[in-house]
């Protein structure tokens, strides 16, 4: 299964994502990882059934412009509308406080996070992405979200000393599928066996396939 992963910004090193995807790349998935903005070409979206966005829409000293400009946002919208699938992980929800196409596409946006702390992930086992995943805890940034799609399906809730938040959801958009997972700042999250299972299940859900039938 071909998957295009777009990652790496000032606050979220691409190597963190690579560590997690390397553990998944065992013949089931073929990941193309893009971390340089100059290598991103929206025309390539159509070549992948699933695209992962793990990069914040940031503007730092090193990044003179927001990578997810209006044209790129519209390209993602058209990609999903026509049947592509989008998996937004952690930083992929950040940088969209203002209303826009991509925020509407993923159904919400990151607002803020406290200092990294113990975050417990409570999966909703009735959802196929959370099937077989037990509650687990990691040290991570606890993302507080504005969740704007009341008909989206909640995958899991994240809980810390700071409160509870929607930790992931799925939704359809046109002919395509969208999945959001908010944990993922630390490598220990990406490589945690339970989070690996969530990622794997999410990729199969995005591909409209049954992960249980494709167990390695």
C-alpha positions in Angstrom: 0.0 0.0 0.0 1.5 3.3 -1.1 1.5 6.1 1.5 2.9 9.6 1.1 4.0 11.1 4.5 4.7 14.8 4.7 6.5 15.7 7.9 9.3 17.8 9.5 8.9 21.3 10.7 10.7 23.6 13.2 9.1 21.9 16.2 8.5 18.4 14.9 11.6 16.6 13.5 10.9 14.3 10.6 13.1 11.6 12.3 10.4 11.2 14.9 7.9 10.2 12.3 10.4 8.1 10.4 11.0 6.0 13.6 7.4 5.2 13.8 6.9 4.5 10.1 10.1 2.4 9.9 8.5 -0.1 12.3 5.4 -0.3 10.1 7.2 -0.7 6.8 7.3 -4.5 6.7 5.9 -5.2 3.3 2.4 -4.0 4.0 3.2 -0.3 3.4 5.5 1.5 1.1 6.1 5.0 2.5 7.4 8.0 0.6 8.6 10.6 3.1 8.9 14.2 2.1 10.4 16.7 4.6 11.7 19.5 2.3 9.1 22.0 1.2 10.7 22.3 -2.2 10.1 18.6 -2.8 6.3 18.9 -2.2 4.3 19.0 -5.4 0.5 18.9 -5.0 0.3 17.2 -8.4 1.7 14.1 -6.8 -1.3 13.7 -4.5 -3.2 11.6 -7.1 -0.4 9.1 -7.2 -1.1 7.9 -3.6 -4.3 6.3 -2.1 -3.3 7.7 1.3 -1.5 10.9 2.3 -0.3 11.5 5.9 0.2 15.1 7.0 2.4 15.2 10.1 3.8 18.7 9.5 2.5 21.9 11.1 1.4 24.8 8.9 4.1 26.8 10.5 6.1 30.0 9.8 9.4 30.2 11.5 12.7 31.9 10.9 13.7 29.0 8.7 10.3 28.8 6.9 9.4 32.2 5.4 5.9 31.2 4.3 3.1 28.9 5.4 3.5 25.6 3.4 -0.2 25.0 3.4 -1.2 28.0 1.4 -4.7 28.4 -0.1 -3.8 26.6 -3.4 -2.3 23.6 -1.5 -5.3 23.4 0.8 -7.6 23.3 -2.2 -5.5 20.6 -3.8 -6.0 18.5 -0.6 -9.7 19.1 -0.6 -10.0 18.1 -4.3 -7.9 15.0 -3.6 -10.1 13.8 -0.8 -13.4 14.7 -2.6 -12.4 12.5 -5.5 -11.6 9.5 -3.3 -8.2 10.0 -1.8 -7.7 9.5 2.0 -6.0 11.8 4.4 -4.5 10.9 7.8 -3.5 13.9 9.8 -1.3 13.1 12.8 -0.4 15.5 15.7 1.4 18.4 14.0 -0.8 17.9 11.0 -3.6 19.6 12.9 -1.6 22.6 14.0 -1.5 26.0 12.4 -5.2 26.2 11.4 -6.7 28.4 14.1 -8.3 30.6 11.5 -11.1 29.1 9.4 -9.9 27.6 6.1 -10.2 24.8 3.7 -7.9 22.4 5.4 -9.4 23.0 8.8 -12.8 22.3 7.3 -11.5 19.2 5.7 -10.1 17.6 8.9 -13.0 18.7 11.0 -11.1 20.8 13.6 -7.8 22.1 14.7 -5.1 22.2 17.4 -5.5 25.1 19.8 -2.8 24.7 22.5 -1.0 22.3 24.7 0.4 22.3 28.2 4.0 21.2 29.0 4.5 17.6 28.0 3.1 15.2 30.6 1.6 11.8 31.0 -1.2 11.4 28.5 -3.5 8.3 28.7 -5.2 7.2 25.5 -8.7 5.7 25.9 -9.6 4.0 22.6 -13.3 3.6 21.6 -13.2 -0.1 20.9 -16.4 0.0 18.9 -14.5 1.8 16.1 -12.5 -0.4 13.8 -9.4 1.7 14.2 -9.4 1.2 17.9 -10.3 -2.5 17.7 -8.0 -4.6 19.9 -6.2 -1.5 21.3 -6.2 -1.3 25.1 -5.9 1.9 27.1 -2.2 3.0 27.4 -0.2 6.0 28.7 2.7 7.9 27.1 4.7 11.0 27.8 3.6 13.5 25.2 2.2 16.9 24.4 -1.5 16.8 25.3 -3.2 18.5 22.3 -6.3 20.6 23.1 -8.5 20.7 20.1 -11.4 22.6 18.6 -13.5 19.7 17.2 -16.1 21.0 14.9 -17.8 18.0 13.3 -20.6 16.6 15.5 -21.3 13.8 13.1 -17.6 12.6 13.0 -16.8 9.3 14.7 -14.7 9.6 17.8 -11.8 7.0 17.8 -10.3 7.8 21.2 -10.1 10.3 24.0 -6.9 11.6 25.5 -6.7 12.4 29.2 -4.1 14.1 31.4 -4.0 16.1 34.6 -5.1 19.0 32.4 -8.4 17.4 31.3 -9.9 15.3 28.6 -9.8 15.9 24.8 -10.9 14.2 21.6 -7.8 12.4 20.7 -8.8 11.2 17.2 -11.8 10.9 14.9 -12.8 9.9 11.4 -15.0 11.4 8.9 -15.9 11.2 5.2 -15.6 14.0 2.7 -16.9 13.6 -0.8 -15.8 10.1 -2.0 -12.8 10.1 0.4 -11.9 9.5 4.0 -10.2 11.6 6.7 -8.7 10.4 10.0 -7.2 12.5 12.7 -4.8 11.3 15.5 -3.6 14.0 17.9 -0.9 12.2 19.9 2.6 12.0 18.4 5.1 14.6 19.5 7.5 12.1 21.1 9.2 9.2 19.4 8.1 7.0 22.3 4.5 7.6 21.1 5.1 6.7 17.5 7.0 3.5 18.5 4.7 2.4 21.3 3.1 -1.0 20.3 -0.5 0.3 20.9 0.0 3.4 18.9 1.6 1.4 16.2 -1.6 -0.7 16.1 -3.7 2.5 15.9 -1.6 3.8 13.0 -1.8 0.5 11.2 -5.6 0.3 11.7 -6.0 3.9 10.6 -4.1 3.3 7.4 -6.3 0.3 6.6 -9.4 2.2 7.4 -8.3 5.0 5.1 -7.7 2.4 2.4 -11.2 1.0 3.1 -9.7 -2.4 3.9 -10.0 -4.6 6.9 -6.8 -4.6 8.9 -7.8 -7.8 10.7 -7.7 -9.7 7.4 -4.2 -8.4 6.7 -2.5 -9.2 9.9 1.2 -9.8 9.4 
